Amino acid sequence: MIVSLTKIKNALPLIVVGALCCLLPVADAGDLADTRAQPIVALESVGVVDVVRGEVVGPRTVLIVAGVIAAIDSPEKVTIPPDALRVDGAGRYLIPGLVDMHVHLFNNASHRPPNEWAFPLFVAHGITGVREMRSEPAQLALVNRWRSKVETGELIAPRVLAAGVAVGAGPIDDTRRKVREAKTAGADFIKIFSEVPEANWRAILAEAGALHLPVCGHIPAEVSLLEAARAGQRSNEHLTQVYEACSARENELLGARKGREGGEIVRLRDAQEPEVLESYDQVLCDRTAAALAQTGQVQVPTLVLPYSEAHGSRKNFRDDPLWRYLRVDEQARWQRIFQSDPVGDGKLADRRWEVSRQIVKTFQAAGVRILAGTDTPMPLVYPGFALHEELALLVRAGLSPAEALRAATIGPAEFLGLSQSSGTVAVGKRADLVLLDANPLLDIGNTKRIRAVVLSGRMLPRADLDQLLDAAAKSQLP
């Protein structure tokens, strides 16, 4: 008998049901180890979205055993074990779990607790993997505990696919030592920020390269985009130094930054922004994009940031129905930021958004690799919700729905070296999946029409995802 999705909850592992009933955003099974075995799941007659080819294949029955996709074939060709959890997928669409390639799970500047409150928000929105962008070496042990608990079903959370350790200014020998310490602690990459001096950045690249450790993050404010890409920085976040690379005044503006460090160079960069944006040159940007595509450097533009700055409300942000999903200390942080500047520069924000969109369109056309990330939980950027907004903004910037979907699935998997185990719906790959009520290749907004999430082989139907969201909101109450 085929079980309706509304009744699947009765077949869930007790750890999931227990977490929902207790209204805990982070579920810990404690002594319920014997209840955490993954069920065999059969998703029947579903349309499988091939994110590589940008087409729907089906109907297919997808059989999941021990958290891995064991079979994908025409329904009449798949033998379903009698004890399998059978899900009617007719008229629905199956995609790989989504990945947010730029999140912050730690609050190292403010020394607040980790952002574990965001875990159920990610999962409820089909995000089964994240890239954590600023860890300390000592925090990587916690990252590994999160990973382990997701695997065993003790924790309802996305997998942390990669975690980076920030290395910055200081004596060059100390910089090199910090890179080695990050490697020893288990960092997946080194994170760079804009204020890092060029000499330190070059030392980081050299030391990390010797250790086979990727370098990602912001391009330093005194270094050009193409110079950084050719030197081996593997990813660039937020289009840092891209605006300058598409400006006819790049050499002049970067020259004025030489020799400055820390807050001074960041303040100068910010003061130069109106000049940078007003001197945008499309011909130059086309040439830059063509050259950048040859380097293989990946861009994570986080369009949701300039869009929210241009279109979000800095005065009525507490009226947003999503406000209730923020932990109290995160609410306080947003309020402090907006109280310091309740209006912002609307004209500059509008120009930043328009130039950002044009750059992404130009880069996509030239073959520059674009990945989806959000920088959550920056103000107005809500965990989980924001990735779907980012996908929509990528489409507004010129990507097709299929290209945007790749930016959050197979693209991250390839960049992180995980394409053999994730990123597509294929036999032998992890069962991190999202069941949708409508075709995302026709409208990228359909990624929000989530019927169920399969997390490490465990089925979370819509009713339980709603309970996760409700639990998350209730847990944030003071």
Sequence and secondary structure as in RCSB ss.txt:
>XXXX:A:sequence
MIVSLTKIKNALPLIVVGALCCLLPVADAGDLADTRAQPIVALESVGVVDVVRGEVVGPRTVLIVAGVIAAIDSP
EKVTIPPDALRVDGAGRYLIPGLVDMHVHLFNNASHRPPNEWAFPLFVAHGITGVREMRSEPAQLALVNRWRSKV
ETGELIAPRVLAAGVAVGAGPIDDTRRKVREAKTAGADFIKIFSEVPEANWRAILAEAGALHLPVCGHIPAEVSL
LEAARAGQRSNEHLTQVYEACSARENELLGARKGREGGEIVRLRDAQEPEVLESYDQVLCDRTAAALAQTGQVQV
PTLVLPYSEAHGSRKNFRDDPLWRYLRVDEQARWQRIFQSDPVGDGKLADRRWEVSRQIVKTFQAAGVRILAGTD
TPMPLVYPGFALHEELALLVRAGLSPAEALRAATIGPAEFLGLSQSSGTVAVGKRADLVLLDANPLLDIGNTKRI
RAVVLSGRMLPRADLDQLLDAAAKSQLP
>XXXX:A:secstr
  B GGGGGGGS HHHHHHHHTT SS   TT GGG     EEEEEEEEEETTTTEEEEEEEEEEETTEEEEEE G
GG    TTSEEEE TT EEEE EEEEEE   BTTTTB   GGGHHHHHHTTEEEEEEEEE GGGHHHHHHHHHHH
HHTS  S EEEEEEEE  SS HHHHHHHHHHHHHHT SEEEE TTS HHHHHHHHHHHHHTT  EEE   TTS H
HHHHHHT  EEETTTTHHHHTBTTHHHHHHHHTT  HHHHHHHHHHHHHHHHHTB HHHHHHHHHHHHHHT EEE
  THHHHHHHHS SSSGGGSGGGGGS HHHHHHHHHHHHHSSS  HHHHHHHHHHHHHHHHHHHHHT  B     
BTSTT  TTHHHHHHHHHHHHTT  HHHHHHTTTHHHHHHTT TTTSSS  TTSB  EEEESS TTT GGGGG E
EEEEETTEEEEHHHHHHHHHHHHHHT  
